[in-house]
Amino acid sequence: MRGEILRIQNTAVEIEGVPALRGMHLHVSEGELISVIGIRGSGKNSLSRLLVGEVLPDSGTVYVDGIPAHFTGELEAQEKGIFRITRNGKLIPSLSIAENMFLANGRLPSFSLIPKAAFERETEAILKAYGIPVDIGQPIETIPFATRMMLELVKCVECGARLVILDQAFDHALDDASMRTMVHFHSLLNGMRGKGTAFLVIANKRSELTEGADRTYVLSQGTIARTFHKGEYDNEILMSFMIGQRHGEFKMATPRALGGTVLSVRGLPAGRNATIDFSVRSGEVFGIHDSNGENGEAVIEALYGIRQTDAVILIDSVPRRFHDPSAAFAHGIGLVSRHTVECLFPNLDIFENVTILLRERLCRIPGLLDDRLMKVVRSDVKEMAPGLDLGADVSSLGPERKMKLILDRWKLSRRKAIIFEQPSLNFDYLETLRIYEAIEYLRGDGCAVVVVSSLLEELNAICDTVLVLK
């Protein structure tokens, strides 16, 4: 029988007087892979901080090896065998693999006390034993992300880790080199599990890393909403507990009668020596499936003027050439990506942030806003965001509310066509649901919508037509 390493029992945490965790309970035993999944604001960060002693429980108990633990920092947690890996990690980018691994073992105070060849030989032997084929003289900054994560795992285990917490380390899309390395990553992780090391994955979505978990805890509003064992759940069930409603209950409306062609593209670059042609009509949701993530990015950059192209782009049958994003915007194209949703301006209030894309349309003469139109727009915004103080500072808003403001901004801007980039990969579950709702609103308003995604299942669910990039 595998021994229990960690148990959290009926634990609550308050941060600055605000409840962050309540009635928390979970346990991890030797060799287990456990996942904790929750949307932004569900308490993932507070849980991670609790497990490594950065915050103390206000009630309840954390047990290590069945004994109440009271460590008050990450070093004390490591003394108990609990290590944490975040996406940024603790490897120094400018130093080599060998130098980083030497620093990690903590046995010697400086490089000057040991010849370089000696710690290089030691590093090479360690990595060979774990089956990691790398050039130990290579700087960390030049190796794929998944390889860096493997080095982090080895570093932790070599320093005595019995439980490794992977804190949202794989919540973002991986580059191609990392995707190819994930097979080795899983092999390394499973080998460590076979020798008794346990892993706790904290994530904002179900992923390849969490699918093989022995148990999955769904974190919602600071507490465990449901515990699933392997094979007991699918994405729809997980979603229902993460956001409090069935994801499957959100359905795109029955396709409306489509209008005329809004966006037409001929000879658009889509990968090495490949071009695509497509047209999108008013009220249509057009999907572009890009399995590797790179070709779809090239399509988006060409459509939005980020990358120059010789492709023929027609808006309402009129040829247009976009030399930069402002030209694309001026001709009726919008873009929702991770970069664009971060564009809220702290020096402007909520109303000004939502309406900033409308300023030219609201000016009777350049630079002078039309007060009568502004009153109408303020009424429209108030209706879209009931109960919200439009004069408030945007920095006071939570992530979900900020996301809604960005989408409301694009709704009000009345673009002819809007491109959405990777809704399920760039954003967490709740934000993705907001995007689906915005897509339904936009298509009903006659906008032509283009969704670029590497998830064919997503495109089949929300799009009228899907083009698969080869």
C-alpha positions as CSV (number, residue, x, y, z in Angstrom):
1,M,0.0,0.0,0.0
2,R,1.3,3.4,-1.0
3,G,2.0,5.7,2.0
4,E,0.2,9.1,2.1
5,I,2.5,12.1,1.7
6,L,0.1,15.0,2.0
7,R,-3.4,15.6,3.3
8,I,-5.3,18.9,3.6
9,Q,-8.3,18.6,5.9
10,N,-11.1,21.1,6.2
11,T,-8.7,24.0,5.6
12,A,-9.6,27.6,5.1
13,V,-7.4,30.6,4.1
14,E,-8.1,34.3,4.1
15,I,-5.9,36.7,2.2
16,E,-6.3,40.4,3.3
17,G,-9.6,39.6,4.9
18,V,-11.0,37.9,1.8
19,P,-11.9,34.2,1.9
20,A,-9.6,32.5,-0.6
21,L,-10.0,28.8,0.4
22,R,-12.8,27.2,2.5
23,G,-13.3,23.7,3.6
24,M,-10.4,22.4,1.4
25,H,-9.7,18.7,1.4
26,L,-7.4,16.6,-0.7
27,H,-4.8,14.0,-0.3
28,V,-1.8,12.7,-2.3
29,S,0.0,9.4,-1.8
30,E,3.3,8.0,-3.1
31,G,3.5,7.6,-6.9
32,E,0.1,9.3,-7.5
33,L,-0.6,11.9,-10.2
34,I,-3.3,14.2,-8.9
35,S,-4.8,17.2,-10.7
36,V,-6.6,20.2,-9.4
37,I,-8.5,22.1,-12.1
38,G,-10.3,25.5,-11.8
39,I,-11.0,28.7,-13.6
40,R,-9.3,31.9,-12.8
41,G,-10.3,33.1,-9.4
42,S,-11.2,29.7,-8.1
43,G,-8.4,29.6,-5.6
44,K,-5.6,27.8,-7.5
45,N,-2.9,30.3,-6.6
46,S,-4.0,30.3,-2.9
47,L,-3.8,26.5,-2.8
48,S,-0.4,26.6,-4.3
49,R,0.8,29.1,-1.8
50,L,-0.7,27.1,1.0
51,L,1.1,23.9,0.0
52,V,4.6,25.5,0.1
53,G,4.0,27.6,3.2
54,E,3.7,31.0,1.7
55,V,0.3,31.4,3.4
56,L,-0.8,29.7,6.6
57,P,-4.2,28.2,7.1
58,D,-6.7,30.1,9.2
59,S,-8.4,26.9,10.1
60,G,-8.0,23.2,9.4
61,T,-4.8,21.3,9.1
62,V,-2.1,20.4,6.6
63,Y,-0.6,16.9,7.3
64,V,2.7,15.6,5.9
65,D,3.2,11.9,6.5
66,G,0.2,12.0,8.9
67,I,1.8,14.6,11.1
68,P,0.5,18.2,11.3
69,A,2.9,20.5,9.4
70,H,3.5,24.1,10.1
71,F,6.2,25.2,7.6
72,T,6.2,28.9,7.0
73,G,8.1,29.1,3.7
74,E,9.2,27.2,0.6
75,L,12.5,26.1,2.1
76,E,10.7,24.5,5.0
77,A,8.3,22.8,2.6
78,Q,11.3,21.4,0.7
79,E,12.7,20.0,3.8
80,K,9.5,17.9,4.1
81,G,10.0,16.8,0.4
82,I,7.4,19.2,-1.1
83,F,8.7,21.1,-4.2
84,R,6.9,23.5,-6.6
85,I,7.6,24.1,-10.3
86,T,5.9,27.1,-12.0
87,R,6.0,28.0,-15.7
88,N,8.9,30.4,-15.2
89,G,10.8,27.8,-13.2
90,K,14.0,28.5,-11.2
91,L,16.6,27.8,-13.9
92,I,18.9,30.7,-14.8
93,P,18.5,31.3,-18.6
94,S,22.0,32.6,-19.2
95,L,23.7,29.6,-17.5
96,S,24.3,26.2,-19.0
97,I,22.4,23.1,-18.1
98,A,25.4,21.8,-16.1
99,E,25.8,25.0,-14.2
100,N,22.1,25.1,-13.3
101,M,22.1,21.5,-12.1
102,F,25.2,22.2,-10.0
103,L,23.5,25.1,-8.4
104,A,20.5,23.0,-7.7
105,N,22.2,20.4,-5.6
106,G,23.0,22.9,-2.9
107,R,26.0,21.0,-1.7
108,L,28.7,23.5,-2.5
109,P,28.6,27.3,-2.0
110,S,30.4,28.4,-5.2
111,F,31.7,27.4,-8.6
112,S,35.2,28.2,-7.5
113,L,35.4,25.2,-5.1
114,I,35.0,22.6,-7.8
115,P,36.4,22.2,-11.4
116,K,33.9,22.8,-14.1
117,A,34.7,19.4,-15.7
118,A,33.8,17.7,-12.5
119,F,30.3,19.1,-12.2
120,E,29.8,18.6,-15.9
121,R,30.6,14.9,-15.5
122,E,28.2,14.6,-12.6
123,T,25.4,16.4,-14.5
124,E,26.0,14.2,-17.6
125,A,25.8,11.1,-15.5
126,I,22.6,12.2,-13.7
127,L,20.8,13.2,-17.0
128,K,21.9,10.0,-18.7
129,A,20.4,8.0,-15.8
130,Y,17.1,9.8,-16.4
131,G,17.3,9.3,-20.1
132,I,17.4,13.0,-21.0
133,P,19.6,13.5,-24.2
134,V,20.8,17.1,-24.0
135,D,24.0,19.1,-24.5
136,I,24.9,20.0,-20.9
137,G,26.9,23.0,-22.1
138,Q,23.8,24.5,-23.8
139,P,22.4,27.7,-22.2
140,I,18.9,27.1,-20.7
141,E,17.4,29.9,-22.8
142,T,18.1,28.0,-26.0
143,I,16.3,24.7,-25.1
144,P,12.5,24.0,-25.6
145,F,10.2,24.7,-22.7
146,A,9.3,21.0,-22.1
147,T,13.0,20.1,-21.8
148,R,13.4,22.9,-19.2
149,M,10.5,21.3,-17.3
150,M,12.2,17.9,-17.4
151,L,15.4,19.5,-16.0
152,E,13.2,21.1,-13.3
153,L,11.8,17.7,-12.4
154,V,15.2,16.1,-12.2
155,K,16.5,19.0,-10.1
156,C,13.6,18.6,-7.6
157,V,14.0,14.8,-7.3
158,E,17.7,15.0,-6.9
159,C,17.2,17.5,-4.1
160,G,14.9,15.1,-2.3
161,A,11.4,15.8,-3.6
162,R,8.7,13.3,-2.7
163,L,5.8,15.5,-4.0
164,V,6.3,17.9,-6.9
165,I,3.6,20.5,-7.5
166,L,3.3,21.6,-11.2
167,D,1.7,25.0,-10.7
168,Q,0.0,26.0,-14.0
169,A,3.2,25.2,-15.7
170,F,1.6,23.8,-18.9
171,D,-1.5,26.0,-19.1
172,H,-0.2,27.8,-22.2
173,A,0.2,26.5,-25.7
174,L,3.5,24.8,-26.3
175,D,5.9,25.4,-29.2
176,D,6.5,22.6,-31.8
177,A,9.8,21.6,-30.2
178,S,8.1,21.2,-26.8
179,M,5.2,19.2,-28.3
180,R,7.7,16.7,-29.8
181,T,9.5,16.5,-26.4
182,M,6.3,15.8,-24.4
183,V,6.6,12.0,-25.1
184,H,10.0,12.1,-23.2
185,F,8.4,14.3,-20.5
186,H,5.6,11.8,-19.8
187,S,8.2,8.9,-19.8
188,L,10.3,10.7,-17.2
189,L,7.3,11.6,-15.1
190,N,6.0,8.0,-15.1
191,G,9.5,6.7,-14.3
192,M,9.6,8.9,-11.3
193,R,6.1,7.9,-10.2
194,G,7.2,4.3,-10.4
195,K,9.9,5.1,-7.8
196,G,7.4,6.7,-5.4
197,T,7.5,10.4,-6.4
198,A,4.0,12.0,-6.4
199,F,2.8,14.8,-8.6
200,L,0.1,17.4,-8.0
201,V,-0.8,19.3,-11.2
202,I,-2.7,22.6,-10.7
203,A,-4.2,23.8,-14.0
204,N,-7.0,26.0,-15.5
205,K,-8.1,23.4,-18.0
206,R,-8.1,19.7,-18.7
207,S,-4.9,18.8,-20.7
208,E,-2.7,16.0,-21.9
209,L,-0.9,16.2,-18.6
210,T,-4.0,15.9,-16.4
211,E,-5.9,13.2,-18.4
212,G,-4.0,10.4,-16.7
213,A,-4.5,11.7,-13.2
214,D,-5.5,9.1,-10.5
215,R,-7.9,11.8,-9.1
216,T,-9.1,15.1,-10.4
217,Y,-10.3,17.7,-7.9
218,V,-12.5,20.5,-9.4
219,L,-11.8,23.7,-7.6
220,S,-14.6,26.3,-7.6
221,Q,-15.0,29.5,-5.5
222,G,-12.3,28.4,-3.1
223,T,-13.5,24.9,-2.4
224,I,-13.5,21.4,-3.9
225,A,-16.8,21.2,-5.9
226,R,-16.3,17.6,-7.0
227,T,-13.7,14.8,-6.9
228,F,-13.4,12.5,-9.9
229,H,-11.5,9.3,-10.3
230,K,-9.8,8.2,-13.5
231,G,-12.4,7.5,-16.2
232,E,-15.3,9.1,-14.4
233,Y,-15.6,12.3,-16.3
234,D,-15.3,14.1,-19.7
235,N,-14.8,17.8,-20.6
236,E,-18.5,18.6,-20.4
237,I,-18.9,17.2,-16.9
238,L,-15.7,19.0,-15.7
239,M,-16.9,22.2,-17.2
240,S,-20.3,22.0,-15.4
241,F,-18.6,22.0,-12.0
242,M,-15.9,24.5,-12.9
243,I,-18.3,27.3,-14.0
244,G,-21.5,26.1,-12.3
245,Q,-23.3,25.2,-15.5
246,R,-23.2,22.6,-18.2
247,H,-20.9,23.7,-21.0
248,G,-23.2,21.6,-23.3
249,E,-26.1,23.8,-22.4
250,F,-24.5,26.7,-24.3
251,K,-25.5,26.0,-27.9
252,M,-25.0,28.3,-30.9
253,A,-28.4,29.3,-32.2
254,T,-29.9,27.7,-35.2
255,P,-28.0,29.1,-38.2
256,R,-29.8,32.3,-39.4
257,A,-30.3,33.2,-43.0
258,L,-26.9,34.4,-44.1
259,G,-26.4,37.7,-45.9
260,G,-24.0,38.6,-48.7
261,T,-20.3,38.0,-48.7
262,V,-18.4,40.4,-46.3
263,L,-14.9,39.0,-46.4
264,S,-13.3,37.3,-49.4
265,V,-9.7,36.1,-49.5
266,R,-7.6,34.8,-52.4
267,G,-4.1,33.5,-52.2
268,L,-3.6,34.0,-48.5
269,P,-0.3,32.5,-47.2
270,A,-1.0,29.6,-44.8
271,G,2.3,27.8,-44.2
272,R,5.3,26.9,-46.3
273,N,4.4,27.3,-50.0
274,A,0.7,27.0,-49.3
275,T,-2.1,29.5,-49.9
276,I,-5.8,29.4,-49.1
277,D,-9.0,30.9,-50.6
278,F,-12.2,31.5,-48.6
279,S,-15.2,33.7,-48.2
280,V,-17.3,34.6,-45.2
281,R,-20.8,35.9,-45.3
282,S,-22.7,38.2,-43.0
283,G,-23.9,36.3,-40.0
284,E,-21.6,33.3,-40.7
285,V,-19.1,31.8,-38.3
286,F,-16.2,30.4,-40.4
287,G,-13.6,28.2,-38.7
288,I,-10.0,27.6,-39.7
289,H,-8.4,24.5,-38.2
290,D,-4.7,24.8,-37.6
291,S,-3.3,21.7,-35.9
292,N,0.2,23.1,-35.2
293,G,-0.7,26.7,-34.3
294,E,1.8,28.3,-36.7
295,N,-0.1,28.4,-40.0
296,G,-3.1,29.9,-38.3
297,E,-1.0,32.6,-36.8
298,A,0.3,33.5,-40.2
299,V,-3.3,33.7,-41.5
300,I,-4.3,36.0,-38.7
301,E,-1.2,38.3,-39.1
302,A,-1.9,38.6,-42.9
303,L,-5.7,39.4,-42.4
304,Y,-5.0,42.0,-39.7
305,G,-2.1,43.8,-41.4
306,I,0.6,42.5,-39.0
307,R,2.3,40.7,-41.8
308,Q,2.5,42.1,-45.4
309,T,1.0,39.9,-48.0
310,D,0.3,39.9,-51.8
311,A,-3.0,38.1,-51.1
312,V,-6.2,39.6,-52.5
313,I,-8.5,40.7,-49.6
314,L,-11.9,42.0,-50.4
315,I,-14.3,43.7,-47.9
316,D,-17.8,44.0,-49.3
317,S,-16.3,43.1,-52.8
318,V,-13.9,46.0,-52.6
319,P,-10.1,45.1,-52.7
320,R,-8.2,46.3,-49.7
321,R,-4.6,46.3,-48.7
322,F,-3.6,46.4,-45.1
323,H,-0.2,47.8,-44.3
324,D,-0.7,47.7,-40.6
325,P,-3.4,46.8,-38.0
326,S,-4.9,50.3,-38.0
327,A,-5.6,50.0,-41.7
328,A,-7.3,46.6,-41.1
329,F,-9.4,48.2,-38.4
330,A,-10.3,51.2,-40.5
331,H,-11.7,48.9,-43.2
332,G,-13.8,46.9,-40.7
333,I,-11.7,44.1,-39.3
334,G,-11.4,43.3,-35.6
335,L,-9.2,40.8,-33.7
336,V,-9.6,39.1,-30.3
337,S,-6.5,37.4,-29.1
338,R,-4.6,37.1,-25.8
339,H,-2.7,40.3,-26.8
340,T,-5.8,42.4,-27.6
341,V,-7.7,41.5,-24.5
342,E,-5.0,42.9,-22.3
343,C,-5.5,46.3,-23.9
344,L,-7.5,48.1,-21.2
345,F,-6.1,51.6,-20.3
346,P,-5.7,52.3,-16.5
347,N,-5.9,56.1,-17.1
348,L,-9.4,55.8,-18.7
349,D,-12.6,54.9,-16.9
350,I,-14.8,51.9,-17.8
351,F,-17.0,53.9,-20.3
352,E,-14.0,55.4,-22.0
353,N,-12.3,52.0,-22.3
354,V,-15.4,50.4,-23.9
355,T,-16.0,53.2,-26.3
356,I,-12.5,54.1,-27.3
357,L,-12.8,52.3,-30.7
358,L,-15.9,54.5,-31.5
359,R,-14.3,57.9,-31.0
360,E,-14.0,58.7,-34.8
361,R,-17.6,57.7,-35.4
362,L,-18.8,59.9,-32.5
363,C,-17.0,63.0,-33.7
364,R,-19.0,65.6,-35.7
365,I,-15.7,67.3,-36.5
366,P,-12.3,65.8,-35.9
367,G,-11.4,65.7,-32.2
368,L,-14.8,66.9,-31.0
369,L,-17.2,64.4,-29.7
370,D,-20.9,64.7,-30.3
371,D,-22.6,64.9,-26.9
372,R,-26.0,63.7,-28.1
373,L,-24.4,60.6,-29.6
374,M,-22.4,60.1,-26.4
375,K,-25.6,60.0,-24.3
376,V,-27.1,57.4,-26.6
377,V,-23.9,55.3,-26.4
378,R,-23.7,55.6,-22.7
379,S,-27.3,54.3,-22.4
380,D,-26.3,51.3,-24.7
381,V,-23.2,50.6,-22.6
382,K,-25.3,50.8,-19.4
383,E,-27.7,48.3,-20.8
384,M,-24.9,45.9,-21.7
385,A,-23.3,46.2,-18.3
386,P,-26.1,46.7,-15.7
387,G,-25.1,47.6,-12.2
388,L,-21.6,48.7,-13.3
389,D,-20.3,52.2,-12.4
390,L,-19.2,53.4,-15.8
391,G,-17.0,56.1,-14.2
392,A,-15.0,53.6,-12.2
393,D,-11.4,52.7,-12.6
394,V,-10.8,49.5,-14.7
395,S,-8.1,48.3,-12.3
396,S,-10.8,47.6,-9.8
397,L,-12.4,44.9,-11.9
398,G,-11.8,41.2,-11.8
399,P,-10.5,39.2,-14.9
400,E,-13.9,38.0,-16.0
401,R,-15.4,41.5,-15.9
402,K,-12.4,42.8,-17.8
403,M,-12.9,40.2,-20.5
404,K,-16.6,41.1,-20.8
405,L,-15.6,44.8,-21.3
406,I,-13.2,43.9,-24.1
407,L,-15.9,41.9,-25.8
408,D,-18.5,44.7,-25.3
409,R,-16.0,47.1,-26.9
410,W,-15.8,45.0,-30.0
411,K,-19.6,44.6,-30.1
412,L,-20.1,48.3,-30.0
413,S,-17.4,48.9,-32.6
414,R,-19.7,47.3,-35.2
415,R,-16.9,45.6,-37.2
416,K,-17.7,44.0,-40.6
417,A,-15.6,41.0,-39.6
418,I,-13.9,39.9,-36.4
419,I,-11.2,37.2,-36.0
420,F,-11.0,35.1,-32.8
421,E,-7.7,33.4,-32.1
422,Q,-7.6,30.1,-30.2
423,P,-10.5,30.7,-27.7
424,S,-9.9,27.4,-25.8
425,L,-6.1,27.6,-25.7
426,N,-5.5,31.4,-25.1
427,F,-8.2,31.7,-22.4
428,D,-9.5,29.8,-19.4
429,Y,-12.9,28.1,-19.4
430,L,-15.0,31.0,-18.2
431,E,-13.4,33.5,-20.6
432,T,-13.9,31.0,-23.5
433,L,-17.6,30.8,-22.6
434,R,-17.8,34.6,-22.8
435,I,-16.2,34.5,-26.2
436,Y,-18.8,31.9,-27.4
437,E,-21.6,34.2,-26.2
438,A,-20.0,37.2,-28.0
439,I,-19.7,35.2,-31.2
440,E,-23.4,34.4,-31.1
441,Y,-24.2,38.0,-30.5
442,L,-22.0,39.2,-33.3
443,R,-23.3,36.7,-35.9
444,G,-26.8,37.7,-34.9
445,D,-25.8,41.3,-35.6
446,G,-24.7,40.5,-39.1
447,C,-20.9,40.4,-38.4
448,A,-18.8,37.9,-40.3
449,V,-16.8,35.8,-37.7
450,V,-13.6,33.9,-38.3
451,V,-12.4,31.5,-35.6
452,V,-8.8,30.1,-35.9
453,S,-8.3,27.2,-33.6
454,S,-6.1,24.0,-33.3
455,L,-9.1,22.2,-31.7
456,L,-11.3,20.7,-34.4
457,E,-13.9,19.7,-31.9
458,E,-14.3,23.3,-30.9
459,L,-14.7,24.5,-34.5
460,N,-17.3,21.8,-35.3
461,A,-19.4,23.0,-32.3
462,I,-19.5,26.7,-33.0
463,C,-18.9,27.2,-36.7
464,D,-21.1,26.9,-39.8
465,T,-18.1,26.0,-42.1
466,V,-14.6,24.7,-41.2
467,L,-11.5,25.0,-43.4
468,V,-8.7,22.5,-42.4
469,L,-5.2,23.7,-43.1
470,K,-2.9,21.0,-44.4
